[in-house]
Amino acid sequence: MWAFTMVHELPYDDPEALRRRLKVRYTIRFDRFIGRGRLLNTRLQERLTPAGGSVTALDRVLTFAHWAWFLEPHLSLLYIMVRDETRFARAARQMGAAFDLGCAVYIAVPTAPPWWAAANGYTGNDRVERRMLAVGEETFKGAWPKMYETVDGNPWAAMPSLHFGASVLAAILLGESSRTAGAIGWTYAGVLGFALVYLGEHYVVDLLAGLGLVAAVRVGEPAAQPLTQAISRSVQRLERIAGS
């Protein structure tokens, strides 16, 4: 996760250069097609947010479900390592591949999330708030601005949604080791997917792209397995030489 955080933030070291390549409108057009002329983020927020935009219990639950994602892939792999170690290497390879491919797309096709597009006038009458901001201010008070600055290093890393893709992949991998763990994983993925759209973090098309990423990893990993195993054996030989 540390490496992912660093790599996905690298393009934002030069915001002006990244801004020139930024894609904003194609995701809006796609989601308006799905939402019959309006963004689903807007529809959900209008339906579930009270007048005045005050923080609700739903905001808190969904925001903390969103934040829990920063632990969820690690905890899923830890569970697999402890319960079913023979599956761990394959599970870790697939999760690592998902993050690597996702970061590659972030760099190649920087895309704005709905909250940013709305704040910068791209969504017209479809207002989209970043609902987690109010929850963060309420929860962490004066410490929130610094925390927010630390974790939000690249606002234009939105397509595909690695939040959703990684949670779905974790659910699949957990289900291969335990039916109960898999059910928990799928429940979390469903809650997170809803949260990401309602909170204004992602468009629905971002989530669909995250699913496509998972499908690509699941299909492609067996083909890449001989190469990754050869690299692993080479690294292990170097470790033995270094330790001798």
N, C-alpha and C positions, 0 to 999 in steps of 0.2 A: 504493500500500500504506500510506503514511503516513496518507492521508485515511481509508482504511478502518479503520485502527487507532484513529484518533481518534473516528470516528463510532460504531463498534461499542462503544467504551468509554463514550460519553456517558451512556447510561441508568444506568450503575453509579455515576455521581456521587452518586446518592441511593439507596443499596442498600436501605434500608427500604421506600421507595416501590416499587422494582422487585420486591422480595421479595413484596409483596402481590399482584402480578400474575403471579408465577412459576408456570409449568406444570411439573409433575413427573411425574404419573402416566400421562398418555395415551401417552407414548413407552414407558414400562415395559409397559403392557398390550399395545401393538402388538408389541413385540419378544418378549414372552413367547408371544404367539400364533404368531409365526414360529418361535420356538425350542421349541415344544411344551411350554410351561409354565415354561421357564427362559430367562434372558437369554443371548443368544449371547456377550456379553462374558464372562460367568461361565463358560460352557462352554469357550471358548477358553483363558481363563486357567487353569482347572483342568487342561486337557489339556496345556498347553505351559509352565506355570510349575512349577519344582521345589518340593518340600516346603521350607518355610521362606521361600519367596519371593525367593531370591537372584537377582541380576541375571544374565541369560544373554546369549549372543551374539545370540540372536534379539531380545531386548529392545533391545540397542544398535542393531542394524541397523534395526529398525522405528522406533525413536525418532528416529534420524538421518534416516530417510526422511520422517518427520513434520515435523521441523524444516526439511528442505530445501524444504518447500512455500513458505516465506516468500520464496524466490528463484524458484521454478519458474514462476509466471505471468509474471514480468518477463523471465526468460531465454527463455521461449517467444515472447513478443512481440518481444523483441530479435532472435531468430533469424528470425522472419517479416519484420521490417523490413529485415534485411540480405539475406536470400535472395530475398524475394518482396514488394518494397515496395508493389506495387499492391494487395496483400491486407491491408496493415498497418492502414489506417484502419478497415476493417470489423472486423478481429480485435480491435483496441483498443476499438471501440465495444461489441462483444459482451462482452468481459471486464469493461469498466467497468459495463455494465448488470447483469451478474451480481452484482458486488459491491454495487452500489446497491440492487438488489432484495433481496439477502440481508440487508443491513443494515436495510432497512425491516421485514422480517419479524422480525429480532432485536428491534427496538424494539416492534413490535406484539404479538408473542407470545414473551416471554422464556421460555426452556425450559432446564431443568437437564440437564447431561450425565450419563452413567451413573456416573462416579466420584463426582460430587457427591451424586447421589441415594443411592448406597450409603453414603457417609460420613455422611449425615444420616438414615439409618434407613428409607429409602423402599423398599428392594429386598428386605427380609426376609432370607431365607437365601441369596439370590444376592449373594455378595460380589464387588465389582468394585474393583480397585485402579487407581490412576493410575500405570501402570508407568513412565512417563517420569520421574517424580520421582526414583526411585532412580538412573536413568541420569544425570540431571542432576547429582545429588550426587556420583556417582562421577567424572564427567567434569570438572566445574568446581569441585569442592571448595567452599571458602569463598565463592567468588563466586556460587554458584548461587542462594542466597536472593534476592539483589538482582536477578539476571537473571530469575528466575521472577516476581518481583513486577512487573517492567517489562513482560514480554510477556503476562501473564495478567490483563489489566485488567478483563475482564468474563466471569466464569465461566458466566454464563447466556446466552451467545450461542452456542447449540448447534444450533438448528433454523432453517433447513436447514444441512447441512454444506457450508459454502463451501470448506473444504479439498478435499472430494471433488468437489463441483460444478465448481470452478475447474480442478481437474486434468483432469477429463473434458473440459471445454470447451477447455482448452489442447491436449489430445490431438486433438480434432476439428480445431481450427484448424491445428495442425502438420501433420496428415494432408492438409489441403488444399494445403499447400505442398510437402510431401515425404513420400513413403511411409515412408522410413526414420525420419524425425523423428516421424511419426505413430505408428509402432510403438513407439518409445522412450517417447513420451508415454502411450500406452495401457498399457505395462508399468508405468510409474511410477504411473499412476492405480490400477491393480489392486493394486499393493503398498501404496499409501497407503490404499486402502479397507480392506484387511485390517488394516493397522496401526491405523487409527483405532478399529476395533471391538476388537481385541485389547488395545490400550493403555488402553481404558476411556474414550477421548475422545468417542466418538459411539455412538449406537444405530444399528442397521441402518436404521431408519425415517428417521433424519437423512440418511443417505446417499441413500436413495430420494428424499427431498425435494430433495436437491442435484441429482439427475438431473432431477427435475421442473422445477427452476429453470433448468437448462441448456436443456431443451426449450422452455420459455417464451421464453427469450432468443432462441433460434434461430428460432422461429416469429415472434416479435414484432418482431425487429430490422428485417426488410425493410419492415414497415409504418411503423416509426418513422423510417426512413432519410431521407425528404424533410424532416422537421422537423429532424433533427440536422444535415443538410447546410445547411439555411437558417441555423441558429444558428451553425454553423461559418463560413459566409460572412460573417455579420454581425460575428463576432468578428474575422475577418481584416481587414475594412474598418476596424474601430476601431483595430486594430494599425497599419494603414497611416496612418490619420489621426494617431495618437499619435506615429508615427515621422517625420512630415513636418514 
